[in-house]
Amino acid sequence: MTNKSPLYLGFDLSTQQLKGLAVNSNLKVEHEVKFDFDADAKLFNVKKGVLTNNAEHEVFAPLAMWLQAVDVVLQRFKDDGMDFSRVRGLSGAGMQHGSVYWSEKGEQALQSLDSTKTLEAQLSDAFSHPYSPNWQDASTQKQCDAFDGHLGDEHRLADITGSKAHHRFTGPQILRFRNKYPEKYQHTSRISLVSSFLASMFLGKIAPIDISDVCGMNLWNIKAGAWDEQLLSLTAGSSDTSDLKRKLGVPVEPGSRGFLLGAISPYFVRRYGFDGRCAIIACTGDNPSTILALPLRPSDAIVSLGTSTTFLMSTPQYKPDPAVHFMNHPTTRGLYMFMLCYKNGGLAREQVRDSLPPSSDPSKPWQKFDEVATSTPPLGQSSDPAFPIKIGLFFPRPEIVPNVRAGTWRFIYKPKVNAIMAADDTTWHQPDDDARAIVESQLLSLRLRSRDLVESPPDRYAHLPPQPRRIYLVGGGSRNPAIAKIAGEVLGGWDGVYRLDVGENACALGAAYKAVWVVEKEEVQSFEDLISRRWKEEEFVKKIAEGYQDGIFERYGPAVEGLALVEKQVLKEEKNQ
């Protein structure tokens, strides 16, 4: 008997791949495919999904390669036996900040696609510029300086837009594009983010930008819920911002069916057999989509422990700062997504690991690191919490939080007098003291910058200090028991520390879950409510460490102040050099 139960598609257009998966109404994955740009793309000669112009610090991707990927991924779904007529809705995630410049022919090209031909073969004239800047692009320092100064300083810009200016953010990128390619800019009819570009493909017309992803542009006034006129004027080079507003369009916001953009383009109905009623749901950024891969509650925290470190929280509080990012929540009005991004994560930990004697078992390269880290007392102290604390900064590559050059700094912090001194061979025993210190310093930075967003637990846990409810660890570092143990000691988590295992598909899963929610929710049902009722926690989540531990969590309180003092000292030294 033919299975006609509904399916929902989620896509993730990232730097190196386009992934797609299909889930049913119970959130179970039925199909999963991908297109790897380095391995599968033809004629583009990309490396790790991008092209580079080192002379100008540019990193970008060919749009035609993305079109090729959409064609191939849909064909692979078909080859996998998927019945497209079952698909009732689809959504997607795109790497944040990247921009796509549509030509004056773009909308018409989308509306007149020939189902006998590929997207790549038909949309070459749809763009005024054939490339999209990648989030790794660093060509916009001049533009970032202009953005940070235009409203007064970086603090004011962060207060308005949720972030200070960053090379990768779309506003500075558009400003540079207008200056470098004035004719192309003039003939640009619309500007999309990567996420709204993906939605446009399936919708058959230019899709609006998502209300969460728009916050990664340095152009959206989050508190006012509107484009910021002063920043638009800077970007447009004119007090008349009407043309730039038209290019950007009006972002799509939550509503009774606010994220529902329309039905799928007839092109996909004819070419692949989609039901013509299949709903296209607004696509969002990769980071906002990640927090949709589970029913994340306010005050839950996700810590991604990969090559870099990313910290995500859903919170009702808007407390911007130049060191962090705030964005509108991707589904829920009144909530925000708080994000911290660090360049130095796994690479820094690996350098410390490799400085230690090798593990006795070659198949367990982290065994020695774990042994040393867990056998070292918290903060390198003796049993008396008033004793000096060891705090280090380990940055094998330049860091952005705080904004300093590559280097290693080791300090002794004396909490009684709130003073620091540089460590030496008599106070810091390398490399053993480094093992615990690097994990602690990375986690202390998270606690320092999130402490104003957490609240005391409810009900029978109300006597505990403010902290997250749960800590979810993802990425390669989540499999390290020493890191999990120390995470609970430093960050707390009154309900524990958990490993969230969704493979490499968090963004695509979040997109698919969003599609399920938009199509099947009751009129006023929240995303969190619907997903929590259907999500099988035991399939994705495992408790791996205790969270809050009485006495130990409090012991790290002075160390948070110590880390702030260490960072201030290092920044001062950098400024004086």
N, C-alpha and C positions, 0 to 999 in steps of 0.2 A: 504494500500500500504506500502511495506517495506521501511523503512528509510535507505538509503545508503549514506547519507552525511557523510563526514569525522569526525572522532573523534581523539582526542589526549590525551594520558594518562600522568599524572604527579604523581610521587611518592615522599613521604617524609619519609625516614628512620631516625627516631629520637630516643632519649633515651628510651622513654616509648611506642612508637607506630610506626607502619608502616601505613601510610595513602595513599590512592590512590583516584584520581578523574579523570573524563573524561570531557573534554570540546570540543565543536564543533568549527568550523572555526570562528564563531562570538564570541568566548571566553565564551560562556554560559555553565555553569556546567550542565551536564546531569546525571552523576552518581558520587556517593561519598561513599567510604567504608573505614573501618579501622580495624586494628588488635591491640588490647591492650595487651602488653606483660604480665602485671601482671594478667589481667583478662582472657585472651584467651590462652596463651601459656601453653602447657602441658609438665610436667616433668622437668621444669627448675628452679622452686622455686626462681624466681627473685623478687626483691623488687624495685619498681619504675624503672623497666627495666634492672636492673644491679645486679651483684654479687660483693661482696667486700672482700678484704683481709686487714683488718684494721692494722694488724701488719706491713705491708709494704706500707700502704696507696694506695693500688691498687683498682681500680674500673674498671670492665670489663663486657662484655656481651658475651653470648654463640652464636657462629655463627650458630649453628644448629637451634636456636630459630628464627633467622632472616630468614633462609630458610623456616621454618615452616610458618612464617608470609607471605612470598611471595606466597606460595601455597594457604593459606587460603584467602588472599586478592583477588587473581584472581578468586577463587571459589565464593567469595561474590559478585564480579562484575557480574559473570555469573548468580548467584541467583537473582541479581537485574535486570536481563533482558538485560544486555549489549550484543550487537552483536560485538564480537571481530573482525569480518571481516571488520568492518568499521574503525578500528584503523589504521591510516596512519603513526603515529609516537609516540614515547614515550621517556620521559626523567625522571630524578629524582633528588632528593636532599638528601644528607646524612649529618649527624652531622659531623662537621669539626674535623680534626686532627686524628680521630680513624684509626687504621691500621689493615689490614688483611694480613695474611701470607699464601701464597699458597704453597702447596707441589709440588714435582716434578710430581705428577699425576694430578695436578689441571686442566691444560688446556685440557688434554685428557678426564678427567671426564666431563667437560662442553660440549665437542664435541660429547660425546657418550651417552647422556641421553636417557633413555627409557621413552616414553611418557605415559606408563601405570603406572609409579611409580612417587612418589613425589620427589621434589628436596631434601628434608631432608633425604629421604631413600637412596639417591644415592651419595651424596657428602661428606660423612663422611671422606673419605680419600683424599679429595681435598685440605686439609689445613695442614700445618706443625704445626700449633698451633690452638687449638679449640676456642680461645677467641679473642676478639678485645678490646684493651684498650679504655675506655670511656673518654670523655673530662673532667670528674670530677676527673680522676686519678691524684694523687699527689706524685707518687713514684719516680720522676725523678729529685729531687733537685740537686744531684751530677752531673747528665748529663747536666742540665741547666747551672750550674756553668761552666762546661767545654765549652759549646757552647758560653756563654757570653764572656769567656776569650779567646777563640781560635783565634778570629780575632782582639783582642785588648781589647774591652769592649762592653757593651750592646748597646752603640750608634752605633758602627760600624756594629754589627750584624743586628740592625734594619735598618740601611742604606742599607745593602745588601739584606736582606730577607723581609723587611717590618715590622718586629716585633723583639723585644728582645726574649730571650728564655723563654718559658713557659712550665710548667709541662705537659700540654696536647699536646704540639706540637709534630709532628710526628718524627722529627729528633732525639730529645732526647729520645723518646719512642723506636725508632729502636735501638739506641745505647744501651739502657738498655736491650732490648730484646736480642741483640747479646751477651752481657756480661752474662746475666742470663741463657740463653738457647743456648749455642754455637752450639750444634748439630742440634737443630731445625733451627737455623739461616742458618747453612751450607746447610741444605736440603730444604731451602725455595727457590722456583724458581722465584716467583714474589711477590712484596709487593703492595697492593692496599690501597687506602683510602676507607672510607665507601661509598663514592659516586661512585668511579670506580668499587668497588665490586658489587654495585647494577647494574651498566651498564653491567658488565661481565655476570651476571645471564641471562639477556635478550639477550645479544649478542652471547652467547655460546662460548666465548673465553675471555681471559683476556683483559679488556678494558683499554685504556690509562687514565692517570690522567688528570683532567680538568685544564686549564691554570689559573683559579682563585683559585681553591681549593688547587693547588700545593703551593700557597703562605702561607698556614697554616702549613708548615712543618719545617721552619727554614733551608731549604736546597736549595731553589731556589733563584738564583740571579735575582731579578726582572728587574733591569736595563739592565743586559746582556742578559736576556732571555735564561738562561741556568742553569743547575745544578752547584752549586758552588763547585769547586774542593777541596778547603780547608775544607769545611764543610763535604763533602762526605768522605774525608780522615779521619777526626775525627770520623765519624760515622762508617766507615768500619774498622778502626783500622789499616789502611795501606795506603801507598801512591798510591798503585794500586787500583783505584776506579772502575775498569771495571766491577767487579762482582756486586757491589752495583748498578751501573748504569743499568746493565742488569735487576736486580731485580725491579728497579723503572720504567724502560721504558722511553719513550719519551712522554711528555705531549701533549695533543691535543690543537692546537691554532686556532684562528679565520682564516677563509679563505672563498673562494667562497662557499664551502660546508664543511669547516673544522671541524665542530662539528658533522657531519654525520658519524657515526662509521661503519655502515653497516646495513644489514637486520636482522630481528629478528631470533633467533635460531629456527631451525625446530621443536624442542621439543615443543615450545609454539604454533606453527602452528597446530601440530597434537593433542595436549592435549586440547587446548582451542578454536581452530578455528581462530587464527590470520591469516590475509593475509600474505603470505610469503614475500611480498614487504614492510611490515611495517618497518619503519626506526627507528633505535636506535640512539638517540642523546646523546652526552656526558653529563653525570650527573655532577652536581657541588655541592658545600657545601651548608649547610642550610642558612648561612648568605648571601652569594652571590645570592642564589635563592630568598631570600626575596625581594631584590631590583628589581627582575624581575616580581614581582606580580602586578606592575603598571608601566606605562611608565615614570619612574623617570627621571627627567631632571638633568643635571649637576647643582649643587648648591641647589637642593632640599634636604631636610634632613628628615630622618625617625627616630623618637624617640620611642623606645619600652619601655613601662612603665609597666613591670611585676615585678616579685620578684626581678629580677636584672634589670638594665637599660642598653640598648644598643642603640648606636647612629650610624647611617649609612648615608653616603653621597656618591654620584657619583661625581667624580672630575677629571679634566684633569691634576691636579697638584700632583706630587709625593714629599711629604715632610715628610719623616718618622721620628719617634721619639720613644724612648722606651716606652712611656706611651700609644701609640696608635698602631693600626694595619693598614697596607696598603696591598691591594691585587689587582691583575689585575682584571679589570671588567670582569664579566662572559660572555659577548657577544661582547663587543665593544673595538677594539684595540685603544690605545691612551687614554683610560679612566681608572681610578683606583677606587677601593672601599675603602673608609676611614671608619674605625670602631673603636669605643670606647666601652669597656665593663666594667661595674661596678658590683661588687657583691651586693652592698647596694642600693636597690631601693625601692620597695614596702614595704618590711619589716621595713625599717627605717621610712618610712612615717607612717606606721601603729602604730609603737611605740609612735610616737608623737601624733597621733590621740587618742590613748588609754590613754594618760596622761591628755587629756582635759576632761571637764565634758561631760557626754554622750549626744548625740543628743536627742532632744525632741521626735523625731519620730524614734523608733527602726528600722524601715525598711529603714532608711536613715542614716547609720552609719557615713558617712562623712560630714553630714550637719554642725555640729559644727566646724569641722576642716575648711571647706570651709568659713564659716562665719568669723572665726578668721583670717584666712590667707588673705582674701580679704579686711578685715577692717583694717588690719595693713598696714601702709604706706610702700612703697617700701624701702627695706633695713633697715627698722625700723627707718628711718630718719624723722626729721621734714621736713618742706617744703624746707629748704635750702640744696641744693645738697652738700655743703661744710661741712655739719655737719657730725659727726661720723656715721659710717656704722656698722651694726651688721652682722657678718659672722660666721657661725657655720659649723662644720663637724660632721655628725651623722652617725657613723659606728657601728651598732650592731654586725656585723661580720667583720673579717679582710678584708681590702680593698686592691685592686691592683692598683687603680688610685686615690690617691697616694698609695704606698705600705706601709701601716701602720697597726698596730694591731687594734682590736676592741676598740672603745671608742667614747666619745663625747667631743668636744672642742668648746668653745664659745669665740669669740674675738670681740673687738671693733677696727675698722680700722679708722684711721684719714687720709683722703685723702690729706689734705693740707700739711702734713709733711711726708706722706707715712710711717706711723708707726702703729703698732698694740699693743694692751695690752689685757691681759686676762679679760674677762667680769666677773662681780660679780653681786650680788643681786640688787645693785643699778643701774646698767647699762643694765641688761638683766632680763626681767620679764618672768620667767618660769611658766607654759608651753606655755603661749600665744605667746611670741616672737618666739618660736620654730616652730610654724605652718608655717609661711611664710618663715622663715630662712631656713628650710630644703628643701623646694621646690626651693628657690633661689639658695642655694649652689649647689644642683644637676645640675641645669640648667647653673649656672655660670661656672661650670667645663666643660660643653659641649662647651660653648662659648669660654672659654680660649683656649681649645685644637683644636678648629676648625677655629679660627679667621684668620689664615693665608691661609685658603682654600676658603674663600668666597670673592666675588667681589662686586663692586657697581652694582646696578641694571641697566638694559638698558633703553634706550629711555626716556620716560617722568618721569621715576623714577631715572634717573641717578644722581640726586642731593643727593640721600639718601646715608648713609654710607654703607660699605660692610656688607652683611648679606645674609642668605639663601633666595631663592625665596619663597618656601613654607616650612612649618613645618608640617609633617604628624605625628600624634600621633597614636600609636597602643598599644594594651594590656589593662589590667584592669584600669590603671591610666588614660587612654585617656577619660574615662567617667566622670572624675572629673572636673567640670567647673573651680574650682580655679586653678588647675594645668594648664589647657589650657590657662586661662587668663594670668597667670604669665609667661608661656612659650613664649607667644607673646611679652610680655614686655621685657623679658631678651634676647631671641634669635632673636627677630625681625621676619622676614618673610614678605617681602613687598607685597606678594599676600595672606597672611593670615595663620591661623592655622587651620588644618583640621584633622578630625578623619578618619582614613583608617580602614574600617571594612570588612575584608575578613575572619571573623571567626578565626579558628585556622589553616587555610589552606594556609597561604601565601607561604610557601616553595613549597608545591605541586602545587599550582597555577602557581608560577613562573616557575616551571619545565614544566608544560603543555604548558604555553605560549611560552617557548623556543622551544618546539617541533613544535608548530604551525608556529613559525617564520622560523625555519630551513627548513621546508618542503614547506611552501607556499610563502616565500619572493621572491621578484624580485631580480635580480642578485646582486645589490649593495644596497638593502634596509636595513636600520638599524633596529635593534630590536625595538628601541624606536619609529621609524616612523610607522612600521607595527602595533604595539600594540596600539599606540595612535589613529590610525584610526579606530580601532575596539573596543577599551575599552570604556565601558559606565560608565563614571565617576560618574554619579548620582546614580548608583547602589552600589557604594563602598565608596564614599567620601562625607563628609559633613563638611562645614565650621562651626567651633565651637567657634572661637575667632578671634579677630583682631590680626594682626601680629605687624609690626613696628608701634610704636606710637611716634610721634615727641616729643623729650624732655625726655621721659621715657627711651627709648632705650639708649640714650646718658648718662643718669644718671647711668646706670649700667656699663659704661665703667671703671670708677675708681674702681668699685667693683671687676672687673675681676683682676685688679692688686692687690687688697686687698686679694682676694682668693689665688693668687699665693704666696703672702707673708705669709699667714696663713699656707698653705701647707708646705712651706719651713721651717717655725718655728716648726711645728709638727714633720716633718722628722728629724730636728736637735735634738729635744728633745728625739725622739726615739733612735737616734744614740748614744746619751750620756748616755742612761740608761743601 
